[in-house]
Amino acid sequence: MTACPVSIVAPHPAKFSGVILAELGLSLEIETYRLHRSIRVLDPFAGVGGMHKLSRSEKGQWSLFEAGYDIETVGVEIEPEWACQHPRTIVGDATALPFPDASFDAVITSPTYANRMADHHNAKDGSRRMTYRHTLGRPLTPGNSGGMQWGEEYRGLHVRAWEEARRVLMPGGLMMLNVSNHIRKGEEVPVVEWHMETLAALGFIIEDDRVALTPRMRFGANGTARVEYEHVISARVAS
Ligand SMILES: C[S@@+](CC[C@H](N)C(=O)[O-])C[C@H]1O[C@@H](n2cnc3c(N)ncnc32)[C@H](O)[C@@H]1O
């Protein structure tokens, strides 16, 4: 874990949209209601900390039940310029979490999607290139999946991250994954299906796969060939 150099911040290219936060927030509210207690929730790929909007202290409009249960949020993000934008996000690596076994009720997260946002260039011509590297303004930290295209390296990192998620989840714990396919060379790349199969292979019980229409970027290569929706996969550790 690295101390937060709070003086440096950077914009982020792929924050949670309101639609996805609403999906996640509703499920967490239902989880507090189901368990009849406050819950502790982790986002291991936390970016600038959109998930913290779901905590009791910040969310306001997401509160459905008046039982007064809290949703305590904790984020982990590998890039200090993004992590340090929220006091409940620590700088760390999703594949080596600094938390004990069975210490969270839920893991909700949006990993990178292995799409063109993983391109490495740093555009100097002012063109609208939405990549992790370009938006951060320096090379990504080694181990940042935001620099990984669809392939063995991307898949290996996420197997390790989902093993860690399962380790820190309590028995019966909820896992929610926001992910999307993309078009490459005219073909849809089955990123969503791979994550779902991987969760199942790691022993998660898949409960749901919902699609949400979200605004997608319309510039850059493949500007007219976008997958128009994202998925929210829900899975559970056996109790
Ligand atoms: C899709 S973004 C998440 C954005 C976030 N939901 C938000 O609202 O800001 C994925 C994030 O995962 C981070 N990341 C990539 N590899 C990581 C790793 N090994 N450990 C921790 N964070 C990582 C990236 O830097 C990026 O900020």
PDBQT file of the ligand as one rigid body, heavy atoms in Angstrom, charges set to zero:
ROOT
HETATM    1  C1  LIG A 301     -13.259   0.847 -15.556  1.00  0.00    +0.000 C 
HETATM    2  S1  LIG A 301     -12.165   1.656 -14.475  1.00  0.00    +0.000 S 
HETATM    3  C2  LIG A 301     -13.153   1.802 -13.006  1.00  0.00    +0.000 C 
HETATM    4  C3  LIG A 301     -13.784   3.171 -12.872  1.00  0.00    +0.000 C 
HETATM    5  C4  LIG A 301     -14.616   3.330 -11.623  1.00  0.00    +0.000 C 
HETATM    6  N1  LIG A 301     -15.764   2.450 -11.630  1.00  0.00    +0.000 N 
HETATM    7  C5  LIG A 301     -15.064   4.784 -11.417  1.00  0.00    +0.000 C 
HETATM    8  O1  LIG A 301     -16.272   5.053 -11.330  1.00  0.00    +0.000 OA
HETATM    9  O2  LIG A 301     -14.179   5.652 -11.367  1.00  0.00    +0.000 OA
HETATM   10  C6  LIG A 301     -11.017   0.374 -14.019  1.00  0.00    +0.000 C 
HETATM   11  C7  LIG A 301      -9.922   0.854 -13.086  1.00  0.00    +0.000 C 
HETATM   12  O3  LIG A 301      -9.137  -0.262 -12.672  1.00  0.00    +0.000 OA
HETATM   13  C8  LIG A 301      -7.823   0.199 -12.423  1.00  0.00    +0.000 C 
HETATM   14  N2  LIG A 301      -6.931  -0.973 -12.384  1.00  0.00    +0.000 N 
HETATM   15  C9  LIG A 301      -6.436  -1.671 -13.434  1.00  0.00    +0.000 A 
HETATM   16  N3  LIG A 301      -5.657  -2.680 -13.026  1.00  0.00    +0.000 NA
HETATM   17  C10 LIG A 301      -5.675  -2.645 -11.664  1.00  0.00    +0.000 A 
HETATM   18  C11 LIG A 301      -5.096  -3.460 -10.651  1.00  0.00    +0.000 A 
HETATM   19  N4  LIG A 301      -4.297  -4.512 -10.964  1.00  0.00    +0.000 N 
HETATM   20  N5  LIG A 301      -5.361  -3.166  -9.356  1.00  0.00    +0.000 NA
HETATM   21  C12 LIG A 301      -6.147  -2.097  -9.022  1.00  0.00    +0.000 A 
HETATM   22  N6  LIG A 301      -6.706  -1.268  -9.941  1.00  0.00    +0.000 NA
HETATM   23  C13 LIG A 301      -6.490  -1.549 -11.250  1.00  0.00    +0.000 A 
HETATM   24  C14 LIG A 301      -7.574   1.161 -13.563  1.00  0.00    +0.000 C 
HETATM   25  O4  LIG A 301      -6.523   2.068 -13.279  1.00  0.00    +0.000 OA
HETATM   26  C15 LIG A 301      -8.949   1.844 -13.692  1.00  0.00    +0.000 C 
HETATM   27  O5  LIG A 301      -8.996   3.043 -12.953  1.00  0.00    +0.000 OA
ENDROOT
TORSDOF 0
